[in-house]
Amino acid sequence: MRRISRVKALPGYPLELEFDDGVCGTVDLSEAVGKGVFALWRDPLAFEQVRIGSSGELAWGGRIDLCPDALYLKVTGKKPEELFPALRDQPIRA
């Protein structure tokens, strides 16, 4: 499991991220703004309150948290089985 070691909110809802393995990149979260729990982000000041949680996840108070692994996949363009090799051996079920 990856952990986020640094985060910086940028104007327009992207986040600049650095992970515990040194990988850096930007994730655009603008498409989520205003949807469900992400209504909180309609206020850009609330979006800027992002913090790194105790498990290396991104958190906005007790209302929103984002998985560091999912963000790592977005930044790197990797597939889940590349990050979690055990998934390669799992049968595909429809």
C-alpha positions as CSV (number, residue, x, y, z in Angstrom):
1,M,0.0,0.0,0.0
2,R,1.3,3.4,-1.0
3,R,1.2,6.4,1.3
4,I,1.0,10.0,0.4
5,S,3.9,12.0,1.9
6,R,3.1,15.5,0.5
7,V,0.0,17.2,-0.9
8,K,-0.6,20.7,-2.2
9,A,-4.0,21.9,-3.5
10,L,-3.8,24.0,-6.6
11,P,-6.4,26.4,-8.1
12,G,-9.1,24.6,-10.1
13,Y,-9.2,21.4,-8.0
14,P,-6.0,19.6,-9.0
15,L,-3.8,18.1,-6.2
16,E,0.0,17.9,-6.5
17,L,1.0,14.7,-4.8
18,E,4.2,13.0,-3.6
19,F,4.2,9.3,-2.5
20,D,6.4,7.4,-0.1
21,D,8.3,5.9,-3.0
22,G,9.2,9.3,-4.5
23,V,6.6,9.2,-7.3
24,C,5.2,12.7,-7.9
25,G,2.3,13.8,-10.0
26,T,-0.9,15.8,-10.2
27,V,-4.5,14.5,-10.0
28,D,-7.4,16.6,-11.3
29,L,-10.5,16.2,-9.0
30,S,-12.7,18.8,-10.7
31,E,-15.1,16.3,-12.1
32,A,-16.1,15.2,-8.5
33,V,-16.9,18.7,-7.3
34,G,-20.5,19.1,-6.2
35,K,-21.3,15.4,-6.5
36,G,-22.5,13.6,-3.3
37,V,-20.1,14.2,-0.4
38,F,-17.9,16.2,-2.7
39,A,-20.5,19.1,-2.5
40,L,-18.2,20.3,0.2
41,W,-15.6,21.2,-2.4
42,R,-17.9,23.8,-4.1
43,D,-16.2,26.1,-1.7
44,P,-12.6,26.2,-3.0
45,L,-11.4,27.1,0.6
46,A,-12.8,23.8,1.8
47,F,-10.9,21.9,-0.9
48,E,-7.7,23.6,0.1
49,Q,-8.1,22.1,3.6
50,V,-6.8,18.8,2.4
51,R,-4.6,16.9,4.9
52,I,-2.7,13.6,4.9
53,G,-4.4,11.1,7.3
54,S,-2.8,8.6,9.6
55,S,-2.8,5.9,6.9
56,G,-1.4,8.1,4.2
57,E,-4.8,8.8,2.7
58,L,-6.1,12.3,1.8
59,A,-8.7,13.7,4.2
60,W,-11.0,16.7,4.5
61,G,-12.0,16.6,8.2
62,G,-14.1,13.7,9.0
63,R,-16.3,14.0,5.9
64,I,-14.1,12.9,2.9
65,D,-11.1,10.6,2.5
66,L,-9.5,9.3,-0.6
67,C,-7.5,6.1,-0.9
68,P,-3.8,6.6,-1.6
69,D,-3.6,3.5,-3.8
70,A,-6.3,4.8,-6.1
71,L,-4.6,8.1,-6.4
72,Y,-1.3,6.4,-7.1
73,L,-2.9,4.5,-10.0
74,K,-4.1,7.7,-11.4
75,V,-0.7,9.4,-11.1
76,T,1.3,6.6,-12.6
77,G,-1.2,5.2,-15.1
78,K,-0.6,1.7,-13.7
79,K,-3.2,-1.1,-13.5
80,P,-4.2,-2.5,-10.1
81,E,-2.4,-5.8,-10.8
82,E,0.8,-3.9,-11.3
83,L,0.5,-2.4,-7.8
84,F,-0.9,-5.6,-6.3
85,P,0.7,-8.6,-8.1
86,A,-1.5,-11.1,-6.3
87,L,-4.4,-9.8,-8.4
88,R,-2.8,-11.4,-11.5
89,D,-3.6,-14.9,-10.1
90,Q,-7.3,-14.1,-9.5
91,P,-9.8,-15.6,-11.9
92,I,-12.0,-13.1,-13.8
93,R,-15.7,-13.4,-12.9
94,A,-18.4,-11.6,-14.8
